[in-house]
Amino acid sequence: MATTRCAQCGSPLVEITLNRGESTMTMQSCSTCDTRSWRADGELLPIHRVLEAVGRR
């Protein structure tokens, strides 16, 4: 398995996947430089879209 690397500093990224109904979102986090991003279907998501999706009941 290949390790995804941070675009900012080159360190390995931690990936956490969240399944919410039909959608799947993945957060990538760098423990070295504290960079984080969220993606769904390969598309970069702004944090407000992530919060809207997880806040729905």
PyMOL commands that place a pseudoatom at each C-alpha (Angstrom):
pseudoatom trace, name=CA, resn=MET, resi=1, chain=A, elem=C, hetatm=0, pos=[0.000, 0.000, 0.000]
pseudoatom trace, name=CA, resn=ALA, resi=2, chain=A, elem=C, hetatm=0, pos=[1.389, 3.409, -0.983]
pseudoatom trace, name=CA, resn=THR, resi=3, chain=A, elem=C, hetatm=0, pos=[1.512, 6.148, 1.623]
pseudoatom trace, name=CA, resn=THR, resi=4, chain=A, elem=C, hetatm=0, pos=[-0.036, 9.463, 0.653]
pseudoatom trace, name=CA, resn=ARG, resi=5, chain=A, elem=C, hetatm=0, pos=[2.302, 12.366, 1.372]
pseudoatom trace, name=CA, resn=CYS, resi=6, chain=A, elem=C, hetatm=0, pos=[1.578, 15.941, 2.438]
pseudoatom trace, name=CA, resn=ALA, resi=7, chain=A, elem=C, hetatm=0, pos=[1.864, 18.447, -0.412]
pseudoatom trace, name=CA, resn=GLN, resi=8, chain=A, elem=C, hetatm=0, pos=[3.228, 21.061, 2.028]
pseudoatom trace, name=CA, resn=CYS, resi=9, chain=A, elem=C, hetatm=0, pos=[6.013, 19.174, 3.840]
pseudoatom trace, name=CA, resn=GLY, resi=10, chain=A, elem=C, hetatm=0, pos=[6.195, 15.649, 2.362]
pseudoatom trace, name=CA, resn=SER, resi=11, chain=A, elem=C, hetatm=0, pos=[5.335, 13.813, 5.595]
pseudoatom trace, name=CA, resn=PRO, resi=12, chain=A, elem=C, hetatm=0, pos=[2.934, 10.851, 5.564]
pseudoatom trace, name=CA, resn=LEU, resi=13, chain=A, elem=C, hetatm=0, pos=[-0.755, 11.725, 5.847]
pseudoatom trace, name=CA, resn=VAL, resi=14, chain=A, elem=C, hetatm=0, pos=[-3.271, 10.120, 8.173]
pseudoatom trace, name=CA, resn=GLU, resi=15, chain=A, elem=C, hetatm=0, pos=[-6.551, 9.372, 6.391]
pseudoatom trace, name=CA, resn=ILE, resi=16, chain=A, elem=C, hetatm=0, pos=[-9.894, 9.010, 8.158]
pseudoatom trace, name=CA, resn=THR, resi=17, chain=A, elem=C, hetatm=0, pos=[-12.996, 8.039, 6.192]
pseudoatom trace, name=CA, resn=LEU, resi=18, chain=A, elem=C, hetatm=0, pos=[-16.491, 9.033, 7.288]
pseudoatom trace, name=CA, resn=ASN, resi=19, chain=A, elem=C, hetatm=0, pos=[-19.499, 7.252, 5.830]
pseudoatom trace, name=CA, resn=ARG, resi=20, chain=A, elem=C, hetatm=0, pos=[-22.731, 9.206, 6.017]
pseudoatom trace, name=CA, resn=GLY, resi=21, chain=A, elem=C, hetatm=0, pos=[-25.608, 7.472, 4.264]
pseudoatom trace, name=CA, resn=GLU, resi=22, chain=A, elem=C, hetatm=0, pos=[-24.761, 7.306, 0.576]
pseudoatom trace, name=CA, resn=SER, resi=23, chain=A, elem=C, hetatm=0, pos=[-21.770, 9.638, 0.798]
pseudoatom trace, name=CA, resn=THR, resi=24, chain=A, elem=C, hetatm=0, pos=[-18.201, 8.974, 1.858]
pseudoatom trace, name=CA, resn=MET, resi=25, chain=A, elem=C, hetatm=0, pos=[-15.814, 11.741, 2.882]
pseudoatom trace, name=CA, resn=THR, resi=26, chain=A, elem=C, hetatm=0, pos=[-12.117, 11.357, 3.635]
pseudoatom trace, name=CA, resn=MET, resi=27, chain=A, elem=C, hetatm=0, pos=[-10.085, 13.682, 5.818]
pseudoatom trace, name=CA, resn=GLN, resi=28, chain=A, elem=C, hetatm=0, pos=[-6.354, 13.812, 5.211]
pseudoatom trace, name=CA, resn=SER, resi=29, chain=A, elem=C, hetatm=0, pos=[-4.273, 15.202, 8.071]
pseudoatom trace, name=CA, resn=CYS, resi=30, chain=A, elem=C, hetatm=0, pos=[-0.546, 15.888, 8.414]
pseudoatom trace, name=CA, resn=SER, resi=31, chain=A, elem=C, hetatm=0, pos=[0.805, 15.478, 11.942]
pseudoatom trace, name=CA, resn=THR, resi=32, chain=A, elem=C, hetatm=0, pos=[3.954, 17.422, 11.060]
pseudoatom trace, name=CA, resn=CYS, resi=33, chain=A, elem=C, hetatm=0, pos=[2.623, 20.697, 9.627]
pseudoatom trace, name=CA, resn=ASP, resi=34, chain=A, elem=C, hetatm=0, pos=[-1.035, 20.382, 10.764]
pseudoatom trace, name=CA, resn=THR, resi=35, chain=A, elem=C, hetatm=0, pos=[-2.456, 20.645, 7.228]
pseudoatom trace, name=CA, resn=ARG, resi=36, chain=A, elem=C, hetatm=0, pos=[-5.933, 19.116, 6.820]
pseudoatom trace, name=CA, resn=SER, resi=37, chain=A, elem=C, hetatm=0, pos=[-8.247, 18.622, 3.869]
pseudoatom trace, name=CA, resn=TRP, resi=38, chain=A, elem=C, hetatm=0, pos=[-11.530, 16.844, 3.165]
pseudoatom trace, name=CA, resn=ARG, resi=39, chain=A, elem=C, hetatm=0, pos=[-12.440, 15.072, -0.080]
pseudoatom trace, name=CA, resn=ALA, resi=40, chain=A, elem=C, hetatm=0, pos=[-15.471, 13.319, -1.522]
pseudoatom trace, name=CA, resn=ASP, resi=41, chain=A, elem=C, hetatm=0, pos=[-15.318, 11.458, -4.826]
pseudoatom trace, name=CA, resn=GLY, resi=42, chain=A, elem=C, hetatm=0, pos=[-11.870, 12.940, -5.465]
pseudoatom trace, name=CA, resn=GLU, resi=43, chain=A, elem=C, hetatm=0, pos=[-13.203, 16.493, -5.069]
pseudoatom trace, name=CA, resn=LEU, resi=44, chain=A, elem=C, hetatm=0, pos=[-11.750, 18.847, -2.466]
pseudoatom trace, name=CA, resn=LEU, resi=45, chain=A, elem=C, hetatm=0, pos=[-14.493, 19.929, -0.046]
pseudoatom trace, name=CA, resn=PRO, resi=46, chain=A, elem=C, hetatm=0, pos=[-14.630, 23.227, 1.836]
pseudoatom trace, name=CA, resn=ILE, resi=47, chain=A, elem=C, hetatm=0, pos=[-15.124, 22.728, 5.565]
pseudoatom trace, name=CA, resn=HIS, resi=48, chain=A, elem=C, hetatm=0, pos=[-18.622, 24.287, 5.517]
pseudoatom trace, name=CA, resn=ARG, resi=49, chain=A, elem=C, hetatm=0, pos=[-19.823, 21.487, 3.191]
pseudoatom trace, name=CA, resn=VAL, resi=50, chain=A, elem=C, hetatm=0, pos=[-18.356, 18.857, 5.528]
pseudoatom trace, name=CA, resn=LEU, resi=51, chain=A, elem=C, hetatm=0, pos=[-20.084, 20.421, 8.535]
pseudoatom trace, name=CA, resn=GLU, resi=52, chain=A, elem=C, hetatm=0, pos=[-23.399, 20.634, 6.656]
pseudoatom trace, name=CA, resn=ALA, resi=53, chain=A, elem=C, hetatm=0, pos=[-23.176, 16.957, 5.694]
pseudoatom trace, name=CA, resn=VAL, resi=54, chain=A, elem=C, hetatm=0, pos=[-22.341, 15.643, 9.169]
pseudoatom trace, name=CA, resn=GLY, resi=55, chain=A, elem=C, hetatm=0, pos=[-24.791, 17.995, 10.893]
pseudoatom trace, name=CA, resn=ARG, resi=56, chain=A, elem=C, hetatm=0, pos=[-27.854, 16.638, 9.048]
pseudoatom trace, name=CA, resn=ARG, resi=57, chain=A, elem=C, hetatm=0, pos=[-30.143, 14.271, 10.877]
for i in range(1, 57): cmd.bond("trace and resi %d" % i, "trace and resi %d" % (i + 1))
show_as sticks, trace
zoom trace
